[in-house]
Amino acid sequence: MQKAVKVFIPLLLAIGLGIFSFYNYIDGYVVDSSHLKMKFGEVPAGTEFADILVKEDWHRYPDGAVNVSFAPTLELDENCELAKYNEDGYASMILRTGLALLEDHEMSPEVSDKHSCLGMMSGDGDIFDHIHHIKVAYCDKDGNILGITDEAEVKSAMFGRPEYTIKADGSKVELDTHIKLTFFWGVVLPGVLGAILLVTAIDIAVKDRKKSKASDSEE
């Protein structure tokens, strides 16, 4: 019985790691870094769209740089309240950083699935590589701020790449971070460990078989 357990445990682990590696190879390490989804519950009356207020090192950007073309579906100007907003280090991600393009938004009161989608201009990098705190600003069609949520902290991702979804409901906001392992951590490493365990299980089984034959011959 003990001999069977010594073989069964590494064999079972090898199979599990193999399945894990294969699953990640199919889908597990594919991350959509080009979009940031936002989902909403309760929003202030008159809300047309929502923007992310980010607490940034604004010295990294030209002073007063505002780009209303990053909200092409809206008619905003650089004098709107959202463009001018800069309190406690927070300012508009869409209009002030050049990191996000407002691609889609639906905030109508009669719509239950209120949502927004930002196209990220940061390429394949982590969207929040330099940003660690956010708020959400609810705005009307002219860029006037109707309400601002509480602060949410952006947690850094370890051993993988994050996929974010921002969920705002009234004054509450949370950042849902789903970590997807990189190719090395999700496919290569578990595959190599699984192969090692498989070889170990086979080696133990062969040695035990040889010992059993030796014992039988001595008898």
C-alpha positions in Angstrom: 0.0 0.0 0.0 2.8 2.4 0.9 4.5 1.7 -2.4 1.4 2.5 -4.3 0.9 5.8 -2.4 4.5 6.8 -3.2 3.8 6.5 -6.9 0.2 7.7 -6.9 0.8 11.1 -5.2 3.5 12.4 -7.7 1.5 10.9 -10.5 -1.7 12.7 -9.5 0.2 16.0 -9.0 1.8 15.5 -12.5 -1.6 15.1 -14.1 -3.0 18.1 -12.3 -0.1 20.3 -13.3 -0.4 19.1 -16.8 -4.1 19.9 -17.0 -3.4 23.3 -15.4 -0.6 24.1 -18.0 -2.8 23.0 -20.9 -5.7 25.1 -19.8 -3.5 28.2 -19.4 -2.0 27.5 -22.8 -5.4 27.6 -24.4 -6.7 30.7 -22.7 -5.3 31.5 -19.3 -2.5 34.0 -20.1 -4.5 36.0 -22.7 -5.1 39.4 -21.3 -7.1 42.3 -22.9 -4.9 45.2 -22.0 -6.5 47.4 -24.6 -9.9 48.0 -22.8 -11.1 48.9 -19.4 -14.7 48.0 -18.6 -16.9 49.9 -16.1 -20.2 48.7 -14.7 -22.6 50.9 -12.8 -25.5 50.5 -10.3 -27.1 53.7 -9.0 -25.9 57.0 -10.7 -27.0 60.6 -10.1 -29.8 61.9 -12.2 -28.7 63.5 -15.5 -25.5 61.3 -15.7 -24.4 61.0 -19.4 -21.0 59.4 -18.9 -18.5 58.6 -16.2 -14.8 59.2 -16.0 -12.0 57.8 -13.8 -10.3 60.3 -11.6 -6.8 59.2 -11.0 -4.3 60.3 -8.4 -1.2 60.8 -10.4 2.2 62.4 -10.5 1.0 65.2 -12.7 4.6 66.4 -13.4 4.7 63.6 -15.9 2.2 65.5 -18.1 2.4 69.0 -19.7 0.8 71.5 -17.4 -2.8 72.2 -18.3 -2.8 69.6 -21.1 -6.4 68.8 -21.9 -7.5 66.7 -24.9 -11.3 66.6 -25.5 -10.8 64.5 -28.6 -10.4 61.5 -26.3 -14.2 61.7 -25.7 -15.2 61.7 -29.4 -18.8 60.7 -28.7 -19.3 63.8 -26.4 -19.2 67.5 -27.1 -16.8 68.7 -24.4 -14.4 71.7 -24.3 -11.4 72.4 -22.2 -13.3 74.7 -20.0 -15.8 72.1 -18.7 -15.7 71.3 -15.0 -14.3 67.8 -15.6 -11.3 69.2 -17.6 -10.6 71.7 -14.9 -11.0 69.3 -11.9 -7.8 68.8 -10.0 -8.3 68.2 -6.2 -6.0 66.3 -3.9 -4.0 65.2 -6.8 -7.0 63.7 -8.6 -7.9 64.6 -12.2 -9.6 63.2 -15.3 -8.0 60.1 -16.9 -9.7 60.7 -20.2 -9.1 64.4 -20.6 -5.8 64.9 -18.7 -3.6 61.8 -19.0 -4.1 60.7 -22.6 -4.2 57.1 -21.3 -7.9 56.4 -22.2 -10.3 57.0 -25.0 -14.0 56.9 -24.3 -15.3 54.3 -26.8 -18.7 53.3 -25.5 -21.1 54.4 -22.8 -24.7 53.8 -21.9 -26.0 55.5 -18.7 -29.7 56.1 -19.5 -32.0 55.8 -16.5 -34.2 53.2 -18.3 -31.2 50.9 -19.0 -30.4 48.3 -16.3 -27.0 47.4 -17.7 -25.3 50.7 -17.3 -21.8 50.5 -18.6 -18.8 52.2 -20.2 -15.8 51.1 -22.0 -12.4 52.9 -22.3 -9.9 52.1 -24.9 -6.5 52.2 -23.3 -3.6 53.9 -25.0 -0.9 52.2 -22.8 -0.3 49.3 -25.2 0.4 46.0 -23.6 1.5 47.4 -20.3 -0.4 47.4 -17.1 -3.1 50.1 -17.3 -2.5 51.2 -13.7 1.3 50.8 -13.7 1.8 54.3 -12.2 -1.7 54.8 -10.7 -2.5 53.4 -7.3 -5.7 55.3 -6.3 -8.9 56.1 -8.3 -12.3 57.6 -8.0 -15.2 57.7 -10.4 -16.8 61.0 -11.5 -20.4 61.0 -12.8 -20.8 63.8 -15.4 -23.6 65.3 -17.5 -23.3 65.8 -21.3 -21.5 69.2 -20.8 -18.8 67.7 -18.5 -20.2 69.1 -15.3 -19.5 66.7 -12.4 -22.7 65.5 -10.7 -21.1 63.3 -8.1 -17.8 61.6 -7.2 -17.3 58.2 -5.5 -15.2 57.3 -2.6 -11.5 56.4 -3.2 -10.5 52.9 -4.3 -7.0 51.5 -4.1 -5.4 49.7 -7.1 -3.6 46.6 -5.9 -0.5 45.6 -7.8 -0.5 42.2 -9.5 2.1 39.6 -8.7 3.1 36.6 -11.0 0.8 37.7 -13.7 -1.0 40.3 -15.7 -4.2 42.0 -14.4 -7.5 42.4 -16.1 -9.6 45.1 -14.5 -13.3 45.9 -14.2 -14.4 49.0 -12.3 -17.7 48.7 -10.5 -19.4 51.9 -9.3 -22.7 52.1 -7.4 -23.5 55.5 -6.0 -20.6 56.7 -3.8 -19.1 53.2 -3.7 -16.5 52.0 -6.1 -14.3 48.9 -6.3 -11.8 47.7 -8.8 -12.3 44.0 -9.6 -8.8 42.7 -10.5 -8.6 39.3 -12.2 -5.0 38.1 -12.4 -4.0 36.0 -15.4 -0.7 34.2 -15.2 2.0 35.0 -17.8 3.2 32.3 -20.2 6.1 31.3 -17.9 4.1 31.1 -14.7 0.9 29.6 -16.2 2.3 27.2 -18.9 6.1 26.6 -18.8 6.6 26.3 -15.0 3.7 24.0 -14.2 4.5 21.9 -17.4 8.1 21.4 -16.3 7.1 20.6 -12.7 4.5 18.2 -14.0 7.1 16.5 -16.2 9.5 16.2 -13.3 6.9 14.6 -11.1 5.9 12.2 -13.8 9.5 11.1 -14.3 9.7 10.8 -10.5 6.6 8.6 -10.3 7.9 6.3 -13.1 11.3 6.1 -11.4 9.7 5.1 -8.1 7.5 2.5 -9.8 10.5 1.0 -11.7 12.7 0.8 -8.6 9.9 -0.8 -6.5 9.3 -3.3 -9.3 13.0 -4.2 -9.3 13.0 -4.6 -5.6 9.9 -6.8 -5.7 11.6 -9.1 -8.3 14.8 -9.2 -6.3 12.9 -10.2 -3.2 10.9 -12.9 -5.1 14.1 -14.4 -6.6 15.8 -14.6 -3.2 12.9 -16.5 -1.8 
